[in-house]
Amino acid sequence: MDLLRAQPRDRINSDVTEKTAPQEFSSGSQRAITASMLYSLVTCPHRVTMDAYADPAQRDPVNPFVELLWERGSSVERERMAALDIPFVDLHTFTTREKAHKTREAMAAGAQLIYGGRIEADDLLGEPDLLRKEGTGYVPGDIKSGAGEEGGDDEGDDRRLKKTYAVQLALYMDILERLGLSAGPRGFIWDVHGAEVTYDMSVSRGVRNTETWWDFYAAQLATARDIMARTHDTLPAYASGTCKLCHWYSSCFQAVKAADDLTLISELGRAKRDAMCSEIRTVTELATINPGVYTKGKKTVFTGIGPDTLAKFHERAKLLSSQNPRPYLKAPITLPTHEVEVFFDIEVDPMRDVCYLHGFIERRGRDNSTEKFIGYFTSDTAPEAEEAAFAQAMDYMRRAQPCAIFYYSKYERTMYRKLQAKYPTVCSADDIETLFEPTNTIDLYTDVVRPHTEWPTHDLSIKTLAKFLGFHWRDTHPSGAASIQWFDEWVKTGSLETQQRILDYNEDDCRATRVLLDGIRNLA
């Protein structure tokens, strides 16, 4: 269930989920291992089990935002191919049986580029978006509606290949190698920014990780085969945010709750749960232990979990197990005390790569009756409109000084750095750093909630914490994913009602940040 681990604000990547096709079979009798299966395996092993063996009646309806992702992915693919000025063999409209046959024909004829083909060997089945001839063989590629790499969004965060993309490309390479048609252990991604990102499977996964990408793929393939053979059991795990987009969410969450699973503890994910489960299996058990029993010097008996982390999880387990749990401060904190307080939130469509709304709640003297909402909405999706809204937001924050600005997670700062690089005439890089200087501009999640507080909740998202404090969003289905879906609807229809729904949602997000700040100030 943990498609992605919980995010402090429900930020959505445009490639959070792959469309899962009905279970297919290769030419033999064995259940086929597909690229979408490996994608699911990397993000949530239990989804592979559920897709293969669970009762389809237990599936949730497909989330409208997920449908939008699929639609947008197909649109990006069509647009990219229509813009090519080189010839290619187009097979994407053919039936499954025809695709496999025509792909073999096209490769035998030495086609330079094949779009929408289908390849299979042994128990492996793949439908790469692209097969490009290089030398005497072929290199596979996929067209993605997200970025070709991850990371690089903040200080010291290097760009790196995406594991989900890597295993998909590796499966295609494996098939080509088995067919004697491979040009080498490499593939490529054409991403939403128009870039081609090379995936070399022969290199190590990182500076401190000597495992190659091909080794990583081989391990995932072995696990997938074991799951299909029912020799590897998987367990559901709880994660907030984007895992709620999964069609098994309701079924898995019920199972997690019934099992009192350790992943109900905030930030205790699947890997840490699996490291602990031989000794401690439930939240209730963890609440009753003596952490010192499991501690040896600077380590614990649990791989990847240090003494401080174990103590933290122990405290959270006790909170969750209490009859009347109350959040608390772990240490005194100092917050700015300006007369004017501003609560800040932005909305971004990662599929169009546009920041479409900058929202602010302004309050004076901590008097909620003085609150007013200011929102700067793009007039359309053109760069000029995005730049204008960014300029208006920067101008507002200059005029609001002196003030204290509060936001939740580093996302706002990251996006403002990107916007400044994109529109350098609006402000300088130094202006952005000055704006987010931590004396008067506070990231409540990174600087306050995580290091200084404990909550009796399953995660630390703004929605979870604000709801715990009694706040309610006006919309019945508030989420960052829903906001992107509404924005897509507004782009297509120009509906003023839809635009107002987005503004109301953003205003509630800003107000939720204010509610959280007030709640933190009242903690014991």
Wavefront OBJ file of the C-alpha trace (Angstrom):
o trace
v 0.000 0.000 0.000
v 2.946 2.323 0.424
v 3.185 3.471 -3.198
v 5.177 6.368 -1.821
v 6.046 7.051 1.754
v 4.078 9.778 3.462
v 4.793 13.324 2.416
v 4.298 16.254 4.834
v 2.037 17.901 2.299
v 0.245 15.735 -0.193
v 2.504 16.644 -3.106
v 1.883 14.513 -6.118
v 4.352 13.456 -8.784
v 2.846 12.953 -12.194
v 4.124 9.382 -12.354
v 3.051 8.062 -8.978
v 1.324 5.063 -10.426
v 1.404 2.895 -13.525
v -1.701 1.706 -15.248
v -2.083 -1.947 -14.342
v -3.165 -4.049 -17.276
v -5.147 -7.269 -16.827
v -2.853 -10.185 -15.996
v -1.215 -11.409 -19.166
v 0.567 -14.588 -20.114
v 3.575 -15.198 -22.280
v 3.603 -17.756 -25.027
v 4.258 -20.466 -22.438
v 2.033 -21.507 -19.564
v 3.846 -19.421 -16.941
v 2.384 -16.199 -15.593
v 4.215 -13.339 -17.277
v 6.372 -10.800 -15.456
v 5.567 -7.372 -16.882
v 7.051 -3.895 -16.600
v 4.033 -2.574 -14.723
v 4.360 -5.460 -12.263
v 7.974 -4.505 -11.502
v 6.974 -0.848 -11.170
v 4.420 -1.866 -8.542
v 6.907 -4.166 -6.830
v 9.422 -1.366 -6.275
v 6.806 0.916 -4.754
v 4.649 -1.657 -2.941
v 5.298 -5.431 -3.073
v 1.878 -6.190 -1.622
v 0.170 -4.556 -4.581
v 1.720 -7.225 -6.819
v 0.196 -9.922 -4.622
v -3.178 -8.210 -4.546
v -3.238 -7.596 -8.302
v -2.450 -11.244 -8.952
v -4.537 -13.031 -6.340
v -6.997 -10.807 -4.473
v -10.711 -10.718 -5.164
v -11.297 -7.947 -7.738
v -14.485 -7.047 -5.844
v -12.261 -5.665 -3.069
v -10.778 -3.049 -5.367
v -11.665 0.590 -4.842
v -12.998 2.499 -7.848
v -10.177 4.029 -9.868
v -9.383 7.445 -8.426
v -10.304 10.241 -10.868
v -6.829 11.714 -10.444
v -5.243 8.400 -11.414
v -7.413 8.370 -14.528
v -6.180 11.893 -15.228
v -2.580 10.680 -14.904
v -3.218 7.925 -17.417
v -4.958 10.329 -19.771
v -2.168 12.878 -19.465
v 0.491 10.199 -19.944
v -1.157 9.077 -23.176
v -1.460 12.686 -24.308
v 2.235 13.402 -23.638
v 3.139 10.260 -25.558
v 1.035 11.226 -28.578
v 2.329 14.790 -28.584
v 5.948 13.661 -28.412
v 5.558 11.223 -31.290
v 3.618 13.718 -33.424
v 6.466 16.210 -33.025
v 9.150 13.807 -34.284
v 10.694 14.743 -37.609
v 12.119 11.268 -38.248
v 10.274 8.228 -39.630
v 9.147 5.456 -37.301
v 7.066 2.287 -37.386
v 3.806 2.935 -35.534
v 2.319 -0.157 -33.900
v 0.449 1.384 -30.968
v -3.030 0.920 -32.493
v -2.707 -2.787 -33.249
v -4.171 -5.564 -31.116
v -1.990 -7.450 -28.653
v -1.443 -10.438 -30.937
v -0.744 -8.231 -33.944
v 1.696 -6.061 -31.992
v 3.977 -8.958 -31.061
v 4.054 -10.269 -34.637
v 4.584 -6.874 -36.260
v 7.295 -5.942 -33.753
v 9.260 -9.048 -34.707
v 8.780 -8.200 -38.385
v 9.899 -4.592 -37.888
v 13.051 -5.580 -36.000
v 13.875 -8.267 -38.581
v 13.563 -5.583 -41.263
v 15.942 -3.309 -39.334
v 13.433 -0.534 -38.571
v 15.274 2.432 -37.019
v 12.528 3.329 -34.541
v 9.493 1.325 -33.434
v 6.659 2.929 -31.477
v 4.199 0.880 -29.407
v 5.774 -2.548 -29.907
v 5.495 -5.720 -27.848
v 8.334 -8.121 -27.018
v 8.433 -11.336 -25.011
v 10.833 -14.085 -24.043
v 10.388 -16.940 -21.581
v 8.218 -15.558 -18.739
v 8.992 -11.898 -19.506
v 6.596 -9.634 -21.372
v 7.164 -5.992 -22.232
v 5.541 -3.214 -24.223
v 8.206 -0.490 -24.458
v 7.018 2.782 -25.909
v 10.086 2.852 -28.139
v 12.629 0.479 -29.618
v 15.528 2.325 -31.233
v 18.095 0.609 -33.447
v 21.678 1.245 -32.377
v 24.356 -0.725 -34.198
v 23.173 -4.272 -34.735
v 20.667 -4.271 -31.880
v 17.913 -2.304 -30.173
v 17.729 -0.028 -27.135
v 14.365 0.326 -25.328
v 12.821 3.614 -24.251
v 9.710 4.892 -22.500
v 7.904 8.217 -22.747
v 6.967 9.540 -19.308
v 4.764 12.398 -18.138
v 7.125 12.969 -15.192
v 10.774 13.945 -14.864
v 13.310 11.376 -16.075
v 15.233 11.554 -12.801
v 14.423 12.279 -9.178
v 16.038 14.414 -6.516
v 17.890 17.649 -7.137
v 15.081 19.676 -5.580
v 17.050 21.069 -2.674
v 20.489 21.658 -1.244
v 22.817 18.689 -1.551
v 20.171 16.565 -3.262
v 21.761 15.095 -6.395
v 19.813 13.936 -9.396
v 19.497 10.161 -9.626
v 17.746 7.572 -11.738
v 14.266 6.455 -10.721
v 14.084 2.890 -9.508
v 10.605 2.432 -10.978
v 11.752 3.485 -14.441
v 14.984 1.504 -14.175
v 13.314 -1.861 -13.559
v 10.920 -1.326 -16.441
v 13.698 -0.515 -18.891
v 15.815 -3.377 -17.559
v 13.008 -5.851 -18.217
v 12.864 -4.703 -21.852
v 16.671 -5.023 -22.089
v 16.496 -8.515 -20.615
v 13.960 -9.586 -23.213
v 16.026 -8.111 -26.052
v 19.131 -9.879 -24.730
v 17.291 -13.217 -24.610
v 16.139 -12.628 -28.186
v 19.683 -11.796 -29.324
v 18.582 -8.273 -30.284
v 20.109 -6.134 -27.527
v 22.426 -3.197 -28.244
v 23.682 -3.241 -24.667
v 22.533 -2.777 -21.056
v 21.093 0.681 -21.510
v 17.785 2.371 -22.161
v 16.353 5.859 -22.165
v 13.464 7.963 -20.927
v 11.886 10.819 -22.860
v 10.498 12.889 -20.018
v 7.946 15.664 -19.568
v 10.638 18.338 -20.002
v 11.545 17.089 -23.464
v 14.849 15.625 -22.249
v 16.299 12.216 -23.020
v 17.705 10.599 -19.876
v 20.015 7.617 -20.340
v 19.644 4.629 -18.013
v 22.882 2.627 -17.960
v 22.272 -0.601 -16.074
v 25.967 -1.467 -15.794
v 26.807 1.400 -13.411
v 26.427 1.402 -9.634
v 23.307 2.876 -8.095
v 25.187 5.460 -6.041
v 28.459 6.582 -4.530
v 27.922 4.427 -1.438
v 25.984 1.702 -3.200
v 28.141 -0.698 -5.211
v 25.116 -2.637 -6.471
v 24.567 -1.997 -10.179
v 21.177 -1.171 -11.599
v 21.216 -4.541 -13.343
v 21.812 -6.268 -9.998
v 18.889 -4.325 -8.558
v 16.663 -5.404 -11.448
v 17.715 -9.052 -11.073
v 16.751 -8.988 -7.390
v 13.354 -7.454 -8.151
v 12.734 -9.974 -10.920
v 13.515 -12.860 -8.559
v 11.092 -11.459 -5.982
v 8.363 -11.014 -8.595
v 8.767 -14.622 -9.684
v 8.567 -15.795 -6.080
v 5.373 -13.796 -5.533
v 3.841 -15.291 -8.664
v 4.851 -18.760 -7.488
v 3.332 -18.066 -4.039
v 6.677 -18.771 -2.362
v 7.107 -15.178 -1.140
v 4.518 -13.684 1.171
v 3.894 -9.931 1.317
v 2.139 -7.819 3.918
v 0.195 -4.586 3.524
v 1.743 -1.454 4.991
v 0.260 1.935 5.804
v 1.534 5.121 4.201
v -0.383 8.358 3.841
v -0.460 10.646 0.842
v -0.253 9.081 -2.581
v -0.858 5.478 -1.454
v -4.472 6.544 -1.057
v -4.594 6.595 -4.856
v -4.091 2.828 -4.961
v -7.131 0.722 -5.836
v -6.363 -1.609 -2.900
v -6.180 1.184 -0.310
v -9.409 0.426 1.591
v -8.805 -3.315 1.708
v -5.179 -2.945 2.805
v -5.873 -0.288 5.411
v -8.531 -2.471 7.034
v -6.021 -5.306 7.198
v -3.319 -3.043 8.654
v -5.679 -1.754 11.340
v -6.890 -5.235 12.204
v -3.291 -6.430 12.584
v -2.287 -3.372 14.646
v 0.607 -3.235 12.207
v 3.740 -1.270 13.090
v 3.419 0.894 9.967
v 0.533 2.654 11.698
v 3.300 4.523 13.537
v 4.288 7.733 11.803
v 7.477 7.377 9.720
v 7.812 3.677 10.496
v 7.701 2.276 6.990
v 7.709 -1.159 5.461
v 11.489 -1.685 5.650
v 11.701 -0.798 9.336
v 8.592 -2.864 10.079
v 10.162 -5.873 8.366
v 13.399 -5.367 10.326
v 11.478 -5.414 13.631
v 8.723 -7.939 13.032
v 10.671 -11.011 14.182
v 10.792 -9.472 17.685
v 7.939 -6.939 17.735
v 4.873 -7.272 15.531
v 2.277 -4.763 16.726
v 1.942 -1.197 17.919
v 0.668 -2.469 21.262
v 3.722 -4.676 21.717
v 6.090 -1.832 20.849
v 4.360 0.411 23.392
v 5.140 -2.051 26.208
v 8.809 -2.819 25.504
v 11.916 -1.511 27.205
v 13.966 -0.050 24.302
v 17.172 -0.669 26.248
v 16.695 -4.427 25.909
v 17.143 -4.090 22.149
v 20.030 -1.602 22.306
v 23.714 -2.449 22.079
v 25.892 0.637 22.358
v 25.215 2.914 19.403
v 23.120 0.298 17.619
v 20.014 -1.792 18.132
v 19.356 -5.378 17.143
v 17.208 -4.064 14.301
v 19.023 -3.368 11.032
v 18.805 0.256 9.997
v 17.254 1.445 13.268
v 19.396 3.298 15.809
v 18.658 3.770 19.520
v 17.205 7.256 19.081
v 14.911 6.097 16.299
v 13.735 3.107 18.321
v 13.036 5.382 21.290
v 11.049 7.710 19.034
v 8.930 4.871 17.674
v 8.432 3.579 21.230
v 7.054 6.973 22.301
v 4.757 7.130 19.294
v 3.511 3.612 19.968
v 2.663 4.610 23.542
v 0.740 7.629 22.262
v -1.236 5.544 19.772
v -2.017 2.982 22.475
v -3.207 5.529 25.039
v -6.871 5.959 25.900
v -6.789 9.759 25.738
v -3.633 10.633 23.823
v -2.364 14.208 23.692
v 0.387 15.606 21.480
v 3.272 17.237 23.285
v 6.477 19.232 22.859
v 9.728 17.322 23.244
v 11.610 20.530 24.016
v 10.824 24.244 24.294
v 10.614 26.079 20.986
v 10.956 29.730 20.013
v 8.713 31.110 17.287
v 8.669 34.620 15.775
v 6.227 37.057 17.380
v 5.512 39.621 14.669
v 2.198 41.502 14.690
v 1.486 40.264 11.141
v 1.494 36.533 10.440
v 1.218 35.093 6.925
v 0.351 31.454 6.190
v 1.552 30.414 2.768
v 0.655 27.583 0.364
v 1.047 27.000 -3.380
v -0.619 24.675 -5.870
v 1.390 23.082 -8.691
v 0.443 20.912 -11.650
v 3.512 18.678 -12.214
v 2.084 17.373 -15.470
v 2.037 20.835 -17.014
v 4.993 21.985 -14.918
v 3.129 25.114 -13.819
v 2.625 26.755 -10.412
v -0.967 27.878 -10.814
v -1.838 29.378 -7.430
v -0.058 31.253 -4.642
v -2.270 31.496 -1.552
v -1.893 33.475 1.678
v -3.864 33.883 4.877
v -2.897 37.092 6.663
v -3.636 37.553 10.365
v -2.882 40.424 12.763
v -2.271 40.187 16.492
v -3.205 36.486 16.521
v -6.814 37.621 16.130
v -8.607 35.215 13.816
v -11.284 37.790 13.069
v -8.641 39.794 11.177
v -7.878 36.940 8.795
v -8.050 37.612 5.076
v -7.206 35.367 2.138
v -5.114 36.573 -0.779
v -4.778 34.309 -3.813
v -2.871 34.853 -7.064
v -4.250 32.490 -9.696
v -2.743 32.090 -13.173
v -4.943 33.399 -15.977
v -3.930 30.381 -18.095
v -1.089 27.862 -18.381
v 1.203 30.053 -20.484
v 4.614 30.979 -19.002
v 3.598 34.653 -19.015
v 0.652 33.880 -16.741
v 2.769 31.801 -14.365
v 5.355 34.584 -14.234
v 2.695 37.219 -13.524
v 1.244 35.240 -10.603
v 4.743 34.647 -9.208
v 5.514 38.365 -9.453
v 2.269 39.252 -7.668
v 3.047 36.805 -4.863
v 6.573 38.134 -4.408
v 5.282 41.696 -4.387
v 2.701 40.802 -1.727
v 5.304 39.253 0.564
v 7.550 42.302 0.208
v 4.668 44.621 1.123
v 3.659 42.432 4.079
v 7.023 42.948 5.800
v 7.772 42.992 8.651
v 5.922 39.746 9.255
v 6.334 36.088 10.141
v 5.659 33.633 7.315
v 4.664 30.029 8.015
v 4.458 27.140 5.521
v 4.533 23.328 5.707
v 7.505 21.416 4.192
v 10.337 22.610 1.980
v 8.204 22.395 -1.150
v 7.356 26.100 -1.273
v 11.002 27.100 -0.988
v 12.031 24.529 -3.597
v 9.398 25.755 -6.051
v 10.266 29.403 -5.483
v 13.898 28.662 -6.276
v 12.751 27.007 -9.505
v 10.427 29.887 -10.347
v 13.213 32.419 -9.766
v 15.526 30.492 -12.109
v 12.717 30.353 -14.658
v 11.782 34.055 -14.340
v 14.923 35.895 -13.161
v 13.456 39.322 -13.911
v 10.905 38.894 -11.104
v 13.543 38.661 -8.372
v 17.090 37.526 -7.716
v 18.296 34.271 -6.185
v 19.376 36.290 -3.147
v 15.816 37.626 -2.826
v 14.513 34.064 -2.509
v 17.116 33.116 0.087
v 16.323 36.259 2.063
v 12.590 35.531 1.875
v 13.063 32.015 3.263
v 15.650 32.992 5.883
v 14.553 30.853 8.864
v 14.413 33.604 11.472
v 11.038 34.902 10.300
v 9.975 32.352 7.652
v 9.269 29.043 9.316
v 8.838 25.604 7.777
v 6.564 24.137 10.436
v 7.108 20.563 9.282
v 10.911 20.502 9.046
v 11.780 23.030 11.748
v 9.068 22.402 14.334
v 6.792 19.366 14.001
v 9.381 16.668 13.240
v 12.162 17.725 15.622
v 10.150 19.158 18.506
v 6.729 17.487 18.750
v 5.010 14.106 19.035
v 1.466 13.365 17.828
v -0.909 10.413 18.347
v -1.470 10.131 14.586
v -0.506 7.682 11.859
v 1.388 10.348 9.903
v 2.483 13.972 10.119
v 0.741 15.403 7.064
v -0.837 18.825 7.443
v -4.287 17.370 6.843
v -3.890 14.719 9.510
v -2.583 17.131 12.147
v -5.068 19.915 11.400
v -7.975 17.448 11.472
v -6.701 16.113 14.798
v -6.912 19.693 16.079
v -10.526 19.934 14.926
v -10.127 21.703 11.581
v -12.278 20.643 8.626
v -11.832 21.417 4.946
v -14.926 22.693 3.189
v -14.481 20.301 0.259
v -15.552 16.713 0.848
v -12.479 15.300 -0.929
v -9.592 17.686 -0.243
v -6.162 16.707 -1.513
v -3.347 17.963 -3.658
v -4.257 15.312 -6.224
v -7.856 16.539 -6.344
v -6.675 20.125 -6.775
v -4.640 19.125 -9.835
v -7.677 17.307 -11.228
v -9.805 20.432 -10.691
v -7.147 22.587 -12.345
v -7.180 20.279 -15.370
v -10.960 20.673 -15.498
v -10.602 24.475 -15.272
v -8.041 24.506 -18.100
v -10.435 22.546 -20.314
v -13.675 24.358 -19.401
v -12.793 27.729 -17.874
v -15.427 27.013 -15.211
v -15.559 29.774 -12.591
v -17.135 27.315 -10.164
v -14.147 24.987 -10.532
v -11.739 27.879 -10.104
v -13.489 28.874 -6.877
v -13.276 25.294 -5.641
v -9.483 25.436 -6.104
v -9.268 28.794 -4.330
v -11.383 27.518 -1.418
v -9.214 24.430 -1.093
v -6.022 26.511 -1.063
v -7.500 28.924 1.467
v -8.356 25.987 3.717
v -4.793 24.664 3.374
v -3.451 28.049 4.459
v -5.894 28.206 7.364
v -4.965 24.660 8.393
v -1.366 25.856 8.728
v -2.594 28.611 11.052
v -4.606 26.095 13.085
v -1.519 23.909 13.403
v 0.648 26.843 14.534
v -1.890 27.776 17.206
v -2.090 24.136 18.269
v 1.691 23.912 18.604
v 1.773 27.073 20.725
v -0.724 25.431 23.086
v 1.141 22.137 23.485
v 2.428 21.148 26.898
l 1 2 3 4 5 6 7 8 9 10 11 12 13 14 15 16 17 18 19 20 21 22 23 24 25 26 27 28 29 30 31 32 33 34 35 36 37 38 39 40 41 42 43 44 45 46 47 48 49 50 51 52 53 54 55 56 57 58 59 60 61 62 63 64 65 66 67 68 69 70 71 72 73 74 75 76 77 78 79 80 81 82 83 84 85 86 87 88 89 90 91 92 93 94 95 96 97 98 99 100 101 102 103 104 105 106 107 108 109 110 111 112 113 114 115 116 117 118 119 120 121 122 123 124 125 126 127 128 129 130 131 132 133 134 135 136 137 138 139 140 141 142 143 144 145 146 147 148 149 150 151 152 153 154 155 156 157 158 159 160 161 162 163 164 165 166 167 168 169 170 171 172 173 174 175 176 177 178 179 180 181 182 183 184 185 186 187 188 189 190 191 192 193 194 195 196 197 198 199 200 201 202 203 204 205 206 207 208 209 210 211 212 213 214 215 216 217 218 219 220 221 222 223 224 225 226 227 228 229 230 231 232 233 234 235 236 237 238 239 240 241 242 243 244 245 246 247 248 249 250 251 252 253 254 255 256 257 258 259 260 261 262 263 264 265 266 267 268 269 270 271 272 273 274 275 276 277 278 279 280 281 282 283 284 285 286 287 288 289 290 291 292 293 294 295 296 297 298 299 300 301 302 303 304 305 306 307 308 309 310 311 312 313 314 315 316 317 318 319 320 321 322 323 324 325 326 327 328 329 330 331 332 333 334 335 336 337 338 339 340 341 342 343 344 345 346 347 348 349 350 351 352 353 354 355 356 357 358 359 360 361 362 363 364 365 366 367 368 369 370 371 372 373 374 375 376 377 378 379 380 381 382 383 384 385 386 387 388 389 390 391 392 393 394 395 396 397 398 399 400 401 402 403 404 405 406 407 408 409 410 411 412 413 414 415 416 417 418 419 420 421 422 423 424 425 426 427 428 429 430 431 432 433 434 435 436 437 438 439 440 441 442 443 444 445 446 447 448 449 450 451 452 453 454 455 456 457 458 459 460 461 462 463 464 465 466 467 468 469 470 471 472 473 474 475 476 477 478 479 480 481 482 483 484 485 486 487 488 489 490 491 492 493 494 495 496 497 498 499 500 501 502 503 504 505 506 507 508 509 510 511 512 513 514 515 516 517 518 519 520 521 522 523 524
